[in-house]
Amino acid sequence: MNLQTSFIEEGLKMPNVYLVMQQIHAQLQKEQQQRQYFYDIIDENKKMEFINGEIIFHSPVKKRHNLATNLLNLVLSVYVNIKNAGFVGIEKILISLTRNDYEPDLVYFDRTKDLDLHPDQMRFPAPNFVAEVLSKSTEVVDRTVKMQDYAAHGISEYWIIDPEKETVEQYILNTNTQTYELQLKATEGHIHSTAIEGFVIPIKAIFDKQVNLDTINEIIKKNKENKI
């Protein structure tokens, strides 16, 4: 049983469920007005998200946060482009889910989903893969609201990256419960993606420039060898 089904079953036991639903509906209508305002003021030069009725403005990130995001983007983009395996978006891709709008640090759409995206698109559906790089101001939301929402909308793989501890947590979607299960938490070794077929990298490639470069060169080398 997933969380949504459990919530519905518990709600139906309430004798005043209709009154509660009326109140929820009224509140969600007000929330939609605020969400439209968010769309009206959103700025491509600012990182903004709409979460549970609130407009969230993000402060500038630390260098280690930016480095981890960029290094993962480099190695993943090279791999996806070589394989012609879809589309990788970084930082300013607005993911519009049922209730909320997020700008994850990194997203991946497979080839099938990428075919439905157009060059001028500004609001995107749920991707196949999301990576969030932690900061003190976002960690709670990344581990709670976003984790639950990403899972509910079928995003099959979610990485939480801690740039300070140089750790990656890999969560894989359990489609029966629509919740994430921890597959890996590590600072060393390799991480094998399940959403991005064949994508395997050293964890250090997300934090170390030289390891990142070596990994990219290895990806290019293997691709050339396979084409011979």
N, C-alpha and C positions, 0 to 999 in steps of 0.2 A: 504494500500500500504506500503510495507517495504522499507527500505533505498536503498537496491540494485536495486529494480525496479524503484524507483524514480530517482536514479543516471543514469540508462540506458536511461530512457525516456528523461531526460534533455540532455544527451550526444547526442542522436539521433537528437536533434534539431540543433546541431552545423554543419555548412556547411563543416568544416574542420575535421569532426570526424575521418576520415580515417588517416589523418596525425597525429592526437593526439594519435590514437590507435597504430600507428607505433612507436611513441616515447615511449609510455608506454610499448609496447612489448620489445623494445630494452633495456629499463631500467630494466625490470623484468628479462631479460636474464642475465644481469650483476649481478642482485641481487641473482639469483640462483647460480652463481659461488661463491659468498660470502657465501651463505647458505651452500654449499658443504664444503667450508673451515671451517665453523662453526662446521659441523659434524666431520671433520678431527681432530679438536683441542679440542673438548669438553672434559672436565675432570670431572670425577665423584666426585672429591674432591672440585670442584668449582661450584657455582651456576651461570649458564650462560643461557641467552636467546637470541633468534634471533628475532628481532622485526623491521618490515618494513625496512629490508636491513641492519640493524646494529646489531653487536654483543654486548650484554649488559652483563657486569660483575657486580655482586652484592656484596656489602660490607657485612661484618658480621652484624648480627642482634643484637638488644638489648635483654636483659634478658626477658623483658615483652613480646616482640614479640615471642621469643622462647617458653615461658611458655604457651601463648595462643594457639600456634600451637600444642604443645605437649598435652595439656589438651583436646583440641577438638579431636585430633587423638586418645587419650586413650578411651574416652567415645564412639566415633563413631566406632572404631575398635572392642571394646567389643560387641556393639550392632550388628554390621554386622556379626561378627564371630558367635555369638550365633544364629542368624537368618539364617546363611549360605546365606547371601543376596548379596554377591558379593565381591568386593575388594576395600580396602582403601589404597591410596598411599600418602606419605608425602614428601614434599620438593624436592626430586630429581627425580620425575617422569616427563619425558620430553614429553609434549603434542605437537605433530606435526600437526598443522592445515594447511590449504591450502597455506598460505603465511608465517606464523610465527611459531616459536617454543617457548613454555613457560614451566617454571618449577613452577607451582602453589604451594602454601603452603600445600594444601590438596585437594585430588580428590577422587571421589567415582565412581566406575563402578558397575552397577547392574549385576545380575547373568548372564543375556544374553550376555552382553558385555564381562564379565569376562571369559566366555567360549572360546572366540576368542583370549584371551591373552595367551602367552606362557611364561615359566619360564625365558627364556633368553632374553625376549623382552626389548629393550632399548628406542624405540620410540613408543608412544602410540597415539591412536585416541582420539577424543573428549569424555570425560567422561559424566556422567549424572549430576554430581555435582562438583562445585569448591568452595573452600574457600580461600580468600586471606587475609592475616594479614597485615595491613597498616604499612608502615614506611615513613619517610619524602621523601626518595629518590624514592619510588615506587608509592606513592598515586596517582599522576596524571595519570600514565599509567594504574593502576588498575581501575581507574574510567572512563577512556576514551577508549584507544586502546583495552585493554583486555575485557572490558565490551562489546564493540561492536563486537569483534571477537568471544568471547564465545557465544554470542547470535546468531550470524550469522551461527555458526556451531552447533546449536541446543542443547547446554548445558542447561538443563531445570531449573537449580537452581544455584544461585550465591550468596555467602555470602561475605560481606566485613566487616572485623572485625577490630575495632580500639582498640588496646591494652592499649592505654593511657587513653582514655575516657571510656573504658570498654563497648563499644557499638557494637551491631551487626546490620547490614543492610541486609535484606533478599530480594533478587530480584528473581522474577519468570518470566520465558519466556512466552511472548505472541506469540504464534506460527503463528498468522495471520500477525503480523508486523515484526516478528523476532527481537524484542527488549525486554528489561527487564522492568518490572514494579515493583516498590517498594511495597513489601508486608508488611514489618515490619522494624521499626528502633526503638531499645529499649535498655535499660540497665537493666531492671528488667523483671520479668515474664518468660514465657516459649516461646520457638520457636519451631514451628511444621514444619518439613521438608515435602516438597511435592515430592521430587525426591527419598527420602529414606523412604519407607512406614513404618509408625508407629514410626519413630524416633522423639521423643519429649524430649527436655531437658530444664532445667533452663538456662537462659542466663549466670548466674553466674558460671555455671559449666565450662565455657570456661576461666574464670579468677581466680577462687578460688579453691585451691587444695581440701579443705574439701568438698565443694559442689560437686566437680567433683567425689570424692570418694563415697560420699553418693548417687550420681546419678548412678554410676556404680553398686553399691550394690543393688540399687532398680531395675535396669535392670535385674541383675542376679536373684534376688528374684522373680520378676514377671515371668521370664522364667521358673523357677523351679515350681512355682504354676500352670502355664499353662500346664506343663507336667504331673502333678499328675492326 
